[in-house]
Structures are given as structure tokens and as C-alpha cells.
Amino acid sequence: MVRFLKLLKNNWLDFLIILLIIVLNLFWLPTFSFWSLYPSKTKSFSNTQISQFELPATPVIKLVNKPLISASNYILIDVDTNKVLVSQNSNTRIYPASITKLATALTALNIYPLDEVITIDEEYVEGKVMELKIGEKITVKSLVSALLVYSANDAAFTLAKHQQLGVTGFINQMNLLVKSYGLKNTNFVNFDGLQNENHYSTVYDLSQLGRISIKNKIVKDMVKTKQLTVSSVNNNIQHELISTNELLGVVPEVEGLKTGWTPEAKGCFISLLNINGHYLISVVAQSDDRFEDTKTIINWAKKNIYWQK
């Protein structure tokens, strides 16, 4: 001990330098320090990261007057903010008719691979059909395209029947899908929207279904397709399909989505609109002229809505 103290007394300057190096290494030098091996668990955000985040522009309505249309139920929402811009009877039950097929398409895309091949073993002839033939082999993607563009009921039937638990299992999956997004006023009992008292929705729920649908690239691309040819996998059968959306390519603001009609539902139409670079979704139901009503809503939106940061 005495010897150590004597050594320390003679070399105190060396000892001080060594101690200083140790302290610098532990607490100061960022590259070599001990603490860099155990970084803090708290994440920090740089000014650059914060500045890159931008809130969507907020739609502002200039006037409170509603568009004058024939539809008894309608709604217009802003896609980015989900703000309701104008509506009437938006939570009253209506029959969705073939708008149902948006849920059919999303369900099929959730449970089947796009390139999965289905062999037609039963014809379906109710409503609008693409005339699939027994023995025909066709992909899931082609069937989804046909039901979105042409509203083919036999395409919807084939996709539903292909589910492991059959049509009932597929429809259960459709209902689970909408319920998972909180759409409590919607219930499906079929895959194509044919009339049934227990098959219902609201224009608000359908606007949300549309908002969900356009997040899927396959759906978003298909619903804006005016004309399409789909073939069996060996190309020996072809189906020429023209969109049921009469506003596509006619009204520049319209970029999709889905039509519907039955005698009980009357005309219904959910549309994806691009107004000055901002996406809106319009839904009209119980309409005497679904396309003319939609054009009126578009003109109203162009005159009465602007966006601000």
C-alpha cells in the first residue's frame, strides 16, 4: 500500500491523464463511448422527419344549399379526410343492388390468389351475366375484373361457390369484411345484390365501402376501365365486356366505381370523383336517373367546395 501511494505521488500527472481519457471515452466521445452500445429506447424525430408529414387539405363548403336531384338517399364525402360534404337520408336503409359486388370483389381478393384457376362446373343465369360455360377455365383476376367492369352475376357466383365452405361461407366472409370496418348498417345475404329484404346497406356505409375499395390497386384500376376482353386460360373462349358506368370517358371527373339497379332498389351508383386533384366519393340510391343525379352532384361540388391547408 505504501509502495502504491509512493508510486502515485511520483506519477500523479500520468494518473490524471489516464483518468481523463477514461472519462472522455465513457461520457463524451460519441463514436467510441460505452453508452453508444446501449442507445436510449426513446425514439427521437428530426426536424426533417417532422417537416415531411403533411395533413391533408380540408374541404370547405361555400354554400349550404343542397343539390337538387331525384335520389332520395345520397352522400358526398372527401376521401382524404372522410368528411361528409353533403348528404340526405345517409343512414336510412336502402337496397344496394350490384354495388354489393364491391364487397364481393374485395372478399375474393382477400381469400384467393389472383392467378388461381377456377373451372366452371355450373352455369348461373340470374340477372346480367358474361355467359361463362361449363368446363371453361378462368382466373380469379379475370372473374373479379368481369364483375367490377361488366357487373357479371355469374362471375360473382363462381367466385362465391369456389370458397371452401361454399356460397354461404363466402357471404359470411363478405359480412365479416364490412363489420371489421365498423359498417354496422350493412348486411349481405347474396353475392350479386339481387333483391332480398335482409340484403341492405346505407349510402353512408357504401361510401365507406368505396373508400376501402380504392385502397386496393386491382379494384381501383378495374373500376375505371371502359372496355375489357377476358379470356379462358387456354384462350379458346373470350368475353367482350363494356362497363356499366355510362359516365366513364364522358364526364372527366368520374374515375369509377360501381353501378346498381333492381326494381326495388331503383337506380344506385357509387362514383369516384376527381375534383381539382382531390378525390371524392358520391353515392346515390333510390334514384330515377342515377347518372344525371351524379352529374348534378359533380357540378355542385365544383361550384361549392374548395380545399385549404
N, C-alpha and C positions, 0 to 999 in steps of 0.2 A: 504493500500500500504506500509506504514512504517512498519507495523507489518510483512508483507511478506518479505520485504528486511532484516529485522532483523532476521527472521527465516532462510532465505537463507544464511546470514552471519554466523550463528551458525552451519549450516548443509551443508556447501559447499562441503564437501567431499562426503556426501551421494548423493548430487545432481549430482556431477561429475560421480560417479559410475553408477547412473541410466541413464545418458545421453550416457555414453559409451556403455551400454548394448543395448540401442535403436539403436545406430549407427551400432553396430555389427549385430544386427538382420536384419536391412534393407539392408545392403550392403555387408556383408561378409559371414555369415553362409549360406551355400547352402541349407541345409535341411529345415531350418525354415524361411528363408528370405521371405519377402513380394514379391520380384521380381520373385521368383520361381513360383508364381501363374500365372504370365503373361510372359511366355517364349518368346524369340525372334522368329519372324516369319521366319527368315532366317535359312534354314537348313544347318547344317554342316556335313561333311563326315569325318569319322575317317580314319586313315591310313589303318586300316583293310579292310574297305569297298572299298577303292581305290585299294588296292592290289589285291582284289578278281576279279576285272574286267580285262579281257584279250582280246586284239584284236585278231581276227582270223589270222592264219598263212597266209602269202601272197604267192600265187603260182608264181613261176619263171620259165620261158621257157628257156631252154638251147640253142635250135636251132631254126632258123626261117623257116626251110623247112617245108612245109605242108604235111600232109598225102596224099598219092595218092589213091583216091577212085573213085568209079563210080558216086556217088551222085553229082549233080550239085549244090546243096544247102546244107550246113551243118554248124554246130556250136558246140563248146565245151565250157562250162562255168564252173567256180568254184562256188559251191553252197554257201559257206560261204561269199565270197567277191563279188559274181556276176561278177567277172572279165571274159571277153571273152578271151579264151586261143588260139583259132584258129577258123577261120570261112571262108566261101566263099559264096557270094551272100546271106548274112544273112538277109537282109531287102527286098529281092525280093519276090513278092507274089508267093505262092505255094498253092496247094490244100492239106489240112491236112488229108483228108480221116478219118479213125477211130480214129486218135489221138484226134479228136473232142470230143470223149467220156470222156476225162479227164474233160472237161468243163461240160458235161452232168452230170457226177458223182458229181462234186463239187456243181452244181446248185441243184441237188436233195437232197444232204446232207444239203444244206442251208435251204431248204424250207419244208422238210418232216422229221418227227421223224423216227429213224431207225426201230422201231418196228411197224410202221404203215402198215396195211394190205391193199393190193390192190387186187381187184377181176378183173380178166382178162375178158373183155367183147368184145374184138376184137382181132383177130389174125393179126400178121404182118409178112409178108413172104419175104420182100426185103432183099437181102444180107444174111449175116451169122446170124442165129437165133438159140435160145435154145429150140424152139418149145413149147412155153407157150400155154396152152389150155384154151379155153373159159370156164369160171366157176372156174378156178384154183385160189386159194387164196394164195398170196405170199407176203412176207415182202419187204419193201423198201431196207433193208440191203442185202437181197438175190439178188434183182434185180441189185443193184449197184455192188455187187460182180460179177455177171454174165457179166455185160457189161465191167468191168475192166479186168477180167481174160480171158473170152471167147470172148469178143467183140460182145456180143449178141445184134443185132439190135432191136429185139423185146423187150428186156429188156429196151433199151433206149426209144423206142416208148411208152411203158407202163408208164414209169416214166414221160415222157413229157405230155402224154394225161391226166394224173392224176391231173395236175395243174388246179387250179380253172378257169383260163381263157383258158384252153386247150393247145394244142401244140404251138400255136402262142405265148401265154403268157409265156410258158416255154422257148421258144427260145429267147424271149425278155429278160428274166432273165439271160440267158447264155451270151448275148451280154452286158448286164449291168455289169455282173461279170468281164468280161475281160476289159471293159472300165474303171471300177473302179480301176484297177491296171495299167492303162496307156497303155494298149496294143491297139494302135491306128490302127495297120495294120491287124487287125483280124475282120472278120465278119462271123457270122453263120446264115444260113437260114434253117438248119435242125439239128437234134439231134444225127445223127449217122455218118455223114460225107459222105453220098452219093454225087456223083458229081453234082455240080451246079456252074455256073460261078461266082455267087455272094457269094459263100462259100469259104473263103480263109483265109490265115494267112501267116506268115513268120517263118523261122526256129528260128529267134531271139525271136519272140513273143511266139512260142511254148516252147522254153527253159524257158521262164519266167512263162508260164502256168505250166510247170513241177515243177519249183521251188515253186510255190504257192501250187501245189497239194500235195507235200510230207510233207507239214506242217500239213496236215490232217492225223491223225493216221489210220483211216479206209482205206483211199486211199493208204497210204504207205505200210500197211500190205497186202492189196489185190493185189497190182501190183507185189509183189514178190512171189505170190502163184502159184505154178506149176500146181496143180490139186485140184479140189474142187467139192463137191457134195452139191447142194442146193435143198431144198425140199419145197413143198407147206406146209402151216401151219398145215395141218392135216396129213402130211407125206404120203399121198396116191400117190403123184407124185414126182419123183426125177429127177434131171438133173445132169448128169455127165459132168463136164466141165474141159477141158485141156487148159492151157494158150497158146495164140497165140505167145508168146515170146519164140522163139526157143533157145535163149541163156541162159534162166534161168536154173540153175543147170548144165550147160555145161561150161560156162565161169564164173569163180568165182567172177570176178569183177562186174558182172551185177546183180542188185537188183531190177529190174523193168524197165520200166514204161509201155509204150503202143505202139502197132503196128498200122500200117495202110496201106491199099493198095486199089487202084482203077486203071483202065487202064490209066486214065488221070493223076492221082497223082503219078503213079508208086509206087515203094516201099518207105515207110517212116517209121521212127522208132525213138521214143524218149526213151532214156535209162538213168537210174540212175546207176552211176558207183561208186564203192568204190575203189579208188586207194591209197594204203598205208594209209588207215584210213581217207582219205579225199574224200568228195563226189563231183562228177562232174555230169553234165547233158550234154548228147550228143543228137543232133538231126540231122538226115539225111533225105533228101527229094529228090524226083526225082531220086531215086536210082535203079540201075539194080540188086543190091544184098544188101539189107539193113542190113542184119546180118553180112555179110562179111565186109562191109564198117565199121560197128560199131566195129568189132574186130580189124580192122586196126587202127581205132582211139584210141582204148584202148592200143594197143601196142605202138603207137606213144606217148601217154600220159605217159606211164610207162618209156619210154626212155628219154623223153624230158622235163618233169615237175618235179620240186621239190618244197617243201614248206619251207619258212623261217619265223621265228618270227620277 
